[in-house]
Amino acid sequence: MSQALEKLRQYCAYQERCHSEVKYRALELGMRGNEVEEAIAALIADNFLNEERFAKAYAGGKFRMKQWGRKKIQASLKMKQVSAYCIKKGLAEIDEDDYLQVVQQQAEKKYQSLKGEIPMKRKYKTMQYLLQRGFEQELISEALEQIANNSDFK
């Protein structure tokens, strides 16, 4: 068990991990039942594993690097079985001004890429794209409204 625990420590030290990832890795290393739970408890005690820290790093990273919206980040964290409290803490890491700016930038970029389409279709496709990226409907509507009022996009 000590060799497997050391491998789990290295696994957690490399980057932030959630409990489900560590549990899956422990099972891959041949740990079973109580061994897995004891290993996770030891990692938490040694501060190698912290779900709140993971949620903050994950949400911040997905927003900054992949420019995902809050809904997509939230769904992804739920799939990783992160607690609702930690998800809320993670999403709070995203700066509101930066978030609104990214929504607007993504909307403008997508709208510009659809130059050959009729205006209604451009608007629809842009909305679908932003919804897939996890942005909220209200923010998308506001961004599209700004595009419609801007003469550069006609």
N, C-alpha and C positions, 0 to 999 in steps of 0.2 A: 504493500500500500504506500509506503514512503516514497518509492520511486515514482509511482503514478501521481502522488500528491505533488512531488517536485515538478513533474511535467505540467500539472495543472497550474502551479504557481508561475511557471514560465509562460504558459498560455495566457494567463490573466495579466502578467506584467507587460506583455507585448502590446496589447491594446485593451481598452475597456470591454468587458464582457457582461452579458446578462446571465442570470441563474440558469435559464434553459440551455444556453450555449455551453456553459460549463458542465451542466448535467449530461448533455449529449456527449461531450468530449470525454467525460469520466467513464461513460458506458463504452465508448470506443476503446478506451485504455484498459478495459476488462474489469472495471470496478462494478460491484453489484450491490443492490439494496442499501443496507446501512452504511457501507463504505462510502457510497456516493454522498449521502446526507452528512456524514462526518467530515468528508473532504470539503464540502461546500461550507459547513460551519467553520472549519479551520481557516478557509480562505477569507471568509467574512471577518473572523476574529483578527486575522493578520492584515486586514484592509486591502487584500488583493481583489476582493469582490465587493462592489458597492453598486446596487441597482440604481440608486438616485444619480450617482456620478455617471453611470453608463447612459442613463436616459438623457442627461444634460449634454454629454459628449455626442451622442448619437443624433439628437435633434439638431444641435448646432452644426454638426458636420453635414448632415443631409440637406439642411437649409443652405449653408454656405457653399458647399461643393456641388451638389446636384440640383440645388434650387427647387427643392420639394416644398409643397405647401403643408400647412399644419395638419390637414385631414389625412394626407398620405403618410406623414411621419407618425401620427397617432395610430393609424391602422397598422403600420409596420411594427411599432412598439407593442401593440396588442398581440400581434402574431408571435412576437418573441416572449409573450406572457409576462410583460412588465406590468407592475401594479398601476392602478389608476392614479394614485398619489404621485408616483415617480414620473408618469407620463405628463401629468400637469406641471410638475417641476421642470421637466425637460423642455416642454413647449414654452414655458415662461422665459427661458434663456434667449428666445428669438426676439430681437429688437423690433418693435412695431413699425418704426419709420423705415428700417431696412426691408422689412417684410412688404410694406406697401410699395416701396420702390421696386422690389423684385417682381411683384405682380404686374406693375405698370411696364417694366422693361420686357418681361416675357410676353405680355399682350402685344406690345408694339412690334417686337421681333417676329412673332407668329403672324400678325396681321400683315406686316410688310412682305413676308414670304409668300403670301397668297395673292399677289398682284393680279393674276389673270382671272380671278373669280369675281362674281358680282358681289356688291357690298353686303347683302344679307348672308350670302354663303360664307364670305370672309369672316363675318361676325360670328356666325354659328360655329365654324371650324375653330376659330380662335377660342371661343368659349369652351368647346369640347376639350381642346388641348389643355387649357388651364384647369379644367375640372379633373382631368386625368392626372395632372401634376399635384393635385391635392389642395388647390386654393378654394376659398369660400366663394359661393355664388354672388354675394353682395359685392365683394371686392372686385370680382371679375366684371360685374355690371358697371361699376364705377370706372374701371379702367377702360372698358369699351366705350363708355360715354365720353370720356376724355379724348379718346381716339376719334370719335365721331365729330367732336367739336374742334378738332385740330385740323387745319387746312392742309398740313403736310401729308396726311394720310388719304387724301381723296384721289 
